[in-house]
């Protein structure tokens, strides 16, 4: 699902020259519904639309949502948002069929009214040839896609991915650690013989070859 959100000073929908809906300052939403959209997509886009901070508060920009400001919202169905070009001709096969998208559009309006205010939410006329008059304020236009939440990586997965390199590094360090055995000289200059007693190890050179002389240590 896709929402094209425009901040407006006023917006109006007319059909056959008659005004269907009209709002003052607020948001005008052009809503595109995709073939694969579900209730999850609907809820995500509706929540984002109503909570986006596109308005000023106390002289500071981007601090207040349409609900925070008590403004109006006009929501118009717009299947052409899912147009794909084949040469110079638009193709709309990704847009949901009207028999399925109309109830979803109506559900969107109901959810928005329930979440915010029935008096503040206005709609167009589904399937009609509408004229939508918009006075964009700014201009400010923002797109919201429900695909954003579908492809988002869960926080738990991101945390696990961040910790993984440390685990790998520790594993490598452990694997690289030297393993001492009876044949490995110890740091104190001794090594264990076959009877388990320690021997002093002294290097010497005979005939150009390095040899080890061992002196038995009876005290171990």
C-alpha positions in Angstrom: 0.0 0.0 0.0 1.2 3.5 -0.9 0.1 6.8 0.5 1.1 10.1 -1.2 0.7 12.7 1.5 0.4 16.3 0.7 0.2 19.1 3.3 -2.5 21.5 2.2 -4.2 24.8 3.1 -7.4 23.4 1.5 -8.5 20.5 -0.7 -11.8 19.6 -2.5 -13.2 16.6 -4.4 -15.9 17.2 -7.1 -17.8 14.7 -9.2 -19.9 16.0 -12.2 -19.4 19.5 -10.9 -20.7 18.8 -7.4 -18.5 19.0 -4.3 -18.3 15.6 -2.6 -15.8 16.4 0.1 -13.9 19.5 1.2 -11.3 20.3 3.9 -9.4 23.3 5.2 -5.8 23.1 6.5 -4.6 19.5 6.9 -3.6 16.6 4.7 -4.7 15.3 1.4 -3.9 11.6 1.0 -3.8 9.8 -2.4 -4.1 6.1 -1.5 -2.8 3.3 -3.8 -3.7 -0.3 -3.0 -1.6 -3.1 -4.3 -2.7 -6.7 -5.2 -0.8 -8.2 -2.3 -2.0 -5.7 0.4 -3.5 -7.0 3.6 -4.9 -5.7 6.9 -1.3 -5.2 8.1 -0.5 -2.9 5.2 -3.7 -0.9 5.9 -2.9 -0.4 9.6 0.7 0.6 9.0 -0.1 3.3 6.4 -3.0 4.6 8.4 -0.9 4.9 11.5 1.9 6.6 9.6 -0.4 9.1 7.9 -1.9 10.2 11.2 1.3 10.5 13.1 3.7 12.1 10.6 5.0 15.4 12.0 4.5 17.7 9.0 3.3 20.8 10.9 4.8 23.5 13.0 4.5 23.7 16.8 5.6 26.8 18.8 7.4 28.2 15.7 9.4 25.0 15.1 8.9 23.0 11.9 8.2 19.2 11.7 7.0 19.0 15.4 3.3 18.3 15.1 1.1 15.6 13.4 -2.3 16.2 11.9 -3.9 14.8 15.0 -1.8 16.8 17.4 -2.8 20.0 15.5 -6.5 19.0 15.3 -6.6 19.4 11.5 -8.6 17.6 8.7 -7.7 14.7 6.4 -9.0 14.0 2.9 -8.4 10.5 1.7 -8.8 9.7 -2.0 -8.4 6.3 -3.7 -5.7 6.5 -6.4 -5.0 3.2 -8.2 -2.7 4.9 -10.7 0.0 5.2 -8.0 0.9 1.6 -9.0 1.4 2.3 -12.7 4.2 0.5 -14.5 5.4 1.9 -17.8 5.4 -0.4 -20.9 7.1 1.9 -23.3 5.0 5.0 -23.0 1.9 3.3 -21.9 1.0 2.9 -18.2 0.1 -0.6 -17.0 -1.9 -1.1 -13.7 -1.7 -4.9 -13.2 -0.1 -4.3 -9.7 -3.1 -2.3 -8.5 -5.7 -4.3 -6.7 -9.0 -5.0 -8.6 -11.8 -2.6 -7.7 -14.0 -5.4 -6.3 -11.4 -6.0 -3.6 -9.8 -2.6 -3.2 -13.1 -0.8 -2.6 -13.8 -2.6 0.8 -10.2 -2.1 1.7 -10.4 1.7 1.0 -13.6 1.9 3.1 -11.9 0.0 5.9 -9.0 2.5 5.7 -11.5 5.4 6.1 -13.2 3.7 9.1 -9.9 3.0 10.8 -8.7 6.5 10.3 -12.0 7.9 11.8 -11.8 5.5 14.7 -8.2 6.3 15.4 -8.6 10.1 15.1 -12.1 11.6 14.6 -15.1 10.8 12.4 -15.6 14.6 11.8 -12.0 15.2 10.7 -11.8 12.3 8.1 -13.2 12.9 4.6 -13.2 10.7 1.6 -13.7 10.8 -2.2 -16.1 8.7 -4.3 -14.6 5.4 -5.1 -14.5 4.5 -8.8 -15.8 7.9 -10.0 -14.1 10.3 -12.3 -13.1 12.9 -9.7 -11.5 16.3 -9.9 -9.3 16.8 -6.9 -8.3 20.4 -6.2 -5.4 20.8 -3.9 -3.6 23.8 -2.5 -0.3 22.3 -1.5 1.2 24.1 1.5 5.0 24.5 1.2 4.9 22.5 -1.0 5.2 19.5 1.2 4.7 16.0 -0.2 5.8 12.7 1.4 5.4 9.1 0.3 4.7 6.2 2.7 5.0 2.5 1.7 3.8 -0.5 3.6 6.7 -2.4 2.0 9.0 -0.5 4.5 7.7 -2.5 7.4 7.6 -5.8 5.5 11.3 -5.6 4.7 12.4 -4.0 7.9 15.0 -6.1 9.9 13.7 -6.7 13.5 15.6 -5.0 16.2 16.5 -8.4 17.8 18.0 -9.6 14.5 20.0 -6.4 14.2 21.4 -6.9 17.7 22.3 -10.5 17.0 24.1 -9.5 13.8 26.1 -6.9 15.7 27.2 -9.4 18.3 28.1 -12.2 15.9 31.5 -10.7 14.8 32.7 -10.7 18.4 31.8 -14.4 18.8 33.7 -15.2 15.6 36.7 -13.3 16.8 36.7 -15.1 20.2 36.4 -18.4 18.4 39.5 -17.6 16.3 41.4 -16.5 19.3 40.6 -19.7 21.1 41.6 -21.8 18.1 45.0 -19.9 17.8 46.0 -20.5 21.4 49.0 -22.8 21.7 48.5 -26.2 23.3 51.2 -27.3 25.7 52.2 -31.0 25.9 55.0 -33.0 27.3 57.2 -32.2 24.3 56.8 -28.4 24.6 59.4 -26.6 26.8 57.8 -24.5 29.6 58.5 -20.8 30.1 60.5 -21.5 33.3 63.2 -23.4 31.3 62.1 -26.9 32.2 60.1 -29.6 30.6 58.5 -32.8 31.9 60.2 -36.1 31.2 58.4 -39.4 30.6 58.3 -40.0 34.4 56.5 -36.7 35.0 59.6 -35.1 36.7 60.9 -31.8 35.5 64.2 -31.4 33.7 66.3 -28.3 33.3 66.8 -27.5 29.6 70.0 -25.8 28.5 70.8 -25.2 24.8 74.3 -25.9 23.5 76.0 -26.2 20.2 78.1 -29.1 19.1 79.6 -29.3 15.7 77.4 -26.4 14.5 74.2 -28.2 15.6 72.0 -27.1 18.4 71.5 -29.7 21.1 69.7 -29.8 24.4 71.4 -30.9 27.6 69.1 -32.1 30.3 69.9 -32.2 34.0 67.7 -34.3 36.1 65.9 -32.5 38.9 65.2 -35.0 41.6 62.8 -32.5 43.4 60.5 -32.3 40.4 
